[in-house]
Amino acid sequence: MLNTIGILSPGDMGHTVGDVLRQNGLRVITCLDGRSQRTRQLTEKAGIVDVPTYPQFVTEADLILSIMVPAQAMSATSAIAEALQQVDTTLTYADCNAIAPQTVRQLGDIITAAGGMFVDASIIGPPPRTPGATRFYASGPQLDLFSELNNYGLDVRALGAEIGLASAIKMCYASLTKGLTALCTELLTAASVLGISEALTAEFQLSQSALFERMEKGLPSMPPKARRWIGEMEEISATFAHVGLTPNILTGAADMYRFVGETHLADLPPEAHDEFPNLAGLIEILAKNLKSA
């Protein structure tokens, strides 16, 4: 039975998930050791309780949700495993990060070797501020505790007993959504440098109106997330290479997010909506950065 959920780490997605769970009756905790001031502010905003040490964290939590950038997933898992070996407790650890199936299986081995239970999970959709907007896919042999989150404001969808299935659906889905965002960013920047932006925009509005509307709505808010998405594209590339497909399409997407991440727009926090340029302004900034590189 669920009582206390641990969140690693309460960033943009994690603090919102924690807030939903808290509002639906669960106690939510975290361990902010080594985390940024912004993460601390988001934690306080969501009403999440900070506990001082990882041993206390794993002792008090029934279920830990790891929600962070892909590059941090391994170190976070290792820290939890080390803490588990120091205490006598029963714990389920769910990795909810955008990582390759072969990577998540390694994380599962680390947790189970330390005496914990492991769930492969992934999140599709925005932070769950609106009911029905976000899905939590899950797989693994021990899903019962994680599936209880359906009773506390989350939409959990079980995929089966195999570790890796939940990560696989995230990799394939994000290759379309974030891969397409990278492609649109690249082609619009190229069009600006080549001097055909107005003509291309007119053609898109004529023959690709739905896609162009998506560009106008989605691309301006992308730069603050670009640096986080580099690692995600690299994990998708590794996923595709693992099954014998080319990794190059998504390594190119990682390159685009790396390029966007070098601009001042990437330093804006995601909540600074008033400071985001419109689509034309974004592309103008990227084209100027390209010319000055």
C-alpha positions in Angstrom: 0.0 0.0 0.0 1.3 3.4 -0.9 1.8 6.1 1.7 5.1 8.0 0.8 6.5 8.7 -2.7 10.1 9.8 -3.3 10.8 12.1 -6.2 14.3 12.3 -7.8 14.5 15.1 -8.8 11.8 17.7 -8.4 12.6 19.7 -11.6 10.1 20.9 -14.2 8.4 17.5 -14.6 9.2 16.0 -11.2 7.9 18.7 -9.0 4.6 18.8 -10.9 4.2 15.0 -10.6 5.0 15.3 -6.9 2.4 18.1 -6.5 -0.3 16.0 -8.2 0.4 13.0 -5.9 0.5 15.2 -2.8 -2.9 16.8 -3.8 -4.3 13.4 -4.1 -3.4 12.3 -0.6 0.1 10.9 -0.7 3.1 12.1 1.3 5.9 13.2 -1.2 9.5 13.5 -0.2 12.9 14.1 -1.9 16.5 14.5 -1.1 18.0 17.7 -2.4 21.6 16.9 -1.7 23.6 18.6 -4.5 20.5 20.1 -6.2 20.2 23.6 -7.6 18.5 26.5 -5.9 15.8 26.5 -8.6 15.1 22.8 -7.8 14.8 23.8 -4.1 12.3 26.5 -5.0 10.2 24.1 -7.1 10.3 21.6 -4.3 9.0 24.1 -1.8 6.3 25.3 -4.3 5.0 21.8 -4.7 4.9 21.1 -1.0 7.5 18.3 -1.2 9.4 17.4 2.0 13.2 17.5 1.8 14.9 14.7 3.8 18.6 15.2 4.6 20.2 11.9 3.5 19.6 9.1 1.0 19.4 6.4 3.6 16.6 8.3 5.3 15.0 8.9 1.8 15.0 5.2 0.9 13.7 4.2 4.4 10.7 6.5 4.3 9.7 6.1 0.7 7.5 3.1 -0.5 8.2 4.0 -4.1 10.8 6.3 -5.7 10.2 7.9 -9.1 13.4 8.9 -10.9 12.6 11.9 -13.2 15.7 13.7 -14.5 17.8 14.2 -17.5 19.2 11.0 -19.1 22.8 11.7 -18.2 22.0 11.7 -14.5 20.0 8.4 -14.4 22.9 6.1 -13.8 24.4 8.1 -11.0 21.1 8.6 -9.3 20.4 4.8 -9.5 23.8 4.0 -8.0 23.2 6.5 -5.2 19.9 4.8 -4.3 21.5 1.3 -4.5 24.2 2.4 -2.2 21.7 3.7 0.3 19.6 0.5 0.1 22.7 -1.5 1.1 23.0 0.6 4.3 19.4 0.1 5.5 16.9 -2.7 6.0 13.8 -1.7 4.0 11.5 -2.7 1.1 11.6 -0.3 -1.8 10.4 -0.1 -5.4 12.4 2.1 -7.7 10.9 3.3 -10.9 13.1 4.9 -13.5 10.9 7.3 -15.5 13.7 8.8 -17.7 14.1 9.0 -21.4 16.7 6.3 -21.8 17.4 3.4 -24.1 15.9 0.0 -23.2 19.4 -1.5 -22.9 20.4 1.3 -20.5 17.3 0.8 -18.3 18.0 -2.9 -18.0 21.4 -2.0 -16.5 19.7 0.3 -14.0 17.3 -2.5 -13.1 20.2 -4.9 -12.4 21.8 -2.3 -10.1 18.7 -1.9 -8.0 17.8 -5.5 -7.7 21.3 -6.4 -6.8 21.0 -4.0 -3.9 17.8 -5.7 -2.7 15.2 -3.3 -4.3 12.4 -3.9 -6.8 12.6 -2.2 -10.2 10.0 -0.7 -12.6 10.8 0.5 -16.1 8.6 3.6 -16.7 8.4 6.5 -19.1 6.4 9.7 -19.4 4.7 10.9 -22.6 3.2 14.3 -22.5 3.8 17.6 -20.6 4.0 17.9 -16.8 0.6 16.6 -15.6 -1.1 19.9 -14.8 -4.2 18.9 -16.8 -5.9 15.6 -16.3 -5.6 13.3 -19.3 -2.6 15.2 -20.9 0.1 12.8 -19.6 0.6 9.1 -19.6 3.0 7.0 -17.5 3.9 3.8 -19.3 5.3 1.0 -17.2 6.8 -2.5 -17.6 8.4 -5.1 -15.4 7.6 -8.1 -13.3 6.5 -6.1 -10.3 4.1 -3.4 -11.4 1.4 -3.6 -8.6 2.7 -0.8 -6.4 3.5 1.5 -9.4 0.0 0.9 -10.8 -1.5 2.2 -7.6 -0.6 5.7 -8.8 -3.7 5.4 -11.0 -5.6 6.1 -7.7 -3.6 9.2 -7.0 -4.1 11.4 -10.0 -1.7 9.8 -12.6 -2.6 7.9 -15.7 -0.5 4.6 -15.6 -0.6 2.2 -18.5 1.0 -1.2 -18.1 2.8 -2.7 -21.1 3.9 -6.1 -19.7 6.4 -7.9 -17.6 9.5 -7.2 -19.6 11.9 -4.4 -18.5 12.6 -2.2 -21.4 9.1 -1.9 -23.0 8.2 1.3 -21.3 11.5 2.9 -22.3 11.2 1.6 -25.8 7.8 3.4 -26.4 9.3 6.6 -25.1 12.3 6.3 -27.4 10.1 5.7 -30.5 7.5 8.4 -29.6 10.1 11.1 -28.8 12.0 10.3 -32.0 8.9 11.7 -33.8 8.0 14.6 -31.6 11.4 16.0 -30.7 13.1 14.7 -33.8 10.5 16.6 -35.9 11.1 19.7 -33.8 14.8 19.5 -34.5 14.2 19.1 -38.2 11.8 22.0 -38.4 14.3 24.2 -36.5 17.0 23.3 -38.9 15.1 23.8 -42.1 13.7 27.1 -41.0 17.1 28.3 -40.0 18.5 27.2 -43.3 15.7 29.0 -45.1 16.5 32.2 -43.3 20.2 32.0 -44.2 19.3 31.2 -47.8 16.9 34.1 -48.1 13.7 32.3 -48.8 11.9 32.4 -45.4 8.8 34.4 -46.7 8.3 32.2 -49.7 8.7 29.0 -47.7 6.3 30.2 -45.0 3.7 31.0 -47.6 4.1 27.5 -49.1 3.8 25.9 -45.7 0.7 27.9 -44.9 -0.8 26.8 -48.2 0.2 23.1 -48.3 1.3 22.2 -44.7 -0.9 24.5 -42.6 -1.3 22.1 -39.6 2.4 21.4 -39.4 3.3 25.1 -39.7 0.8 25.9 -36.9 2.6 23.4 -34.8 5.9 25.1 -35.5 4.5 28.5 -34.5 3.1 27.1 -31.3 5.9 24.7 -30.3 9.2 25.9 -31.4 9.5 29.2 -29.5 9.3 27.4 -26.1 11.9 24.8 -27.1 15.2 26.5 -26.4 15.1 26.3 -22.5 14.7 22.5 -23.0 17.3 22.1 -25.8 20.2 21.1 -23.5 18.1 18.5 -21.8 17.0 17.0 -25.1 20.6 16.4 -26.3 21.0 13.4 -24.1 17.5 12.1 -25.0 18.3 12.2 -28.7 21.5 10.3 -28.0 19.6 7.7 -26.1 17.2 7.3 -29.0 20.2 7.0 -31.4 21.6 4.2 -29.2 18.2 2.5 -29.2 18.0 2.4 -32.9 21.6 1.3 -33.4 20.9 -1.5 -30.9 18.2 -3.0 -33.2 20.3 -2.5 -36.3 19.0 0.8 -37.6 20.9 3.9 -38.4 21.5 6.2 -35.4 22.4 9.1 -37.6 19.0 10.8 -37.9 18.8 11.3 -34.2 22.4 12.2 -33.6 21.7 15.0 -36.1 18.8 16.0 -33.9 21.1 16.1 -30.9 23.5 18.3 -32.9 20.6 20.7 -33.5 19.7 20.9 -29.8 23.4 21.4 -29.0 23.4 24.4 -31.5 20.3 25.9 -29.9 21.7 25.3 -26.4 24.6 27.6 -27.2 22.2 30.6 -27.5 21.1 32.9 -24.7 17.5 31.6 -25.2 18.6 28.3 -23.6 19.4 30.1 -20.4 15.7 31.2 -19.9 13.7 29.1 -17.4 10.7 27.3 -18.9 8.3 29.4 -17.0 9.6 32.7 -18.6 6.9 32.6 -21.3 6.9 36.4 -21.7 10.6 36.4 -22.7 10.2 33.8 -25.5 10.4 35.2 -29.0 7.8 34.3 -31.6 8.8 31.8 -34.3 10.2 34.4 -36.7 12.2 35.9 -33.8 13.6 32.6 -32.8 14.7 31.7 -36.3 16.3 35.2 -36.7 18.4 34.6 -33.6 19.5 31.1 -34.7 20.4 32.4 -38.2 22.5 35.2 -36.7 24.2 32.7 -34.4 25.0 30.5 -37.3 26.5 33.3 -39.4 28.6 34.4 -36.5 29.9 30.9 -35.7 
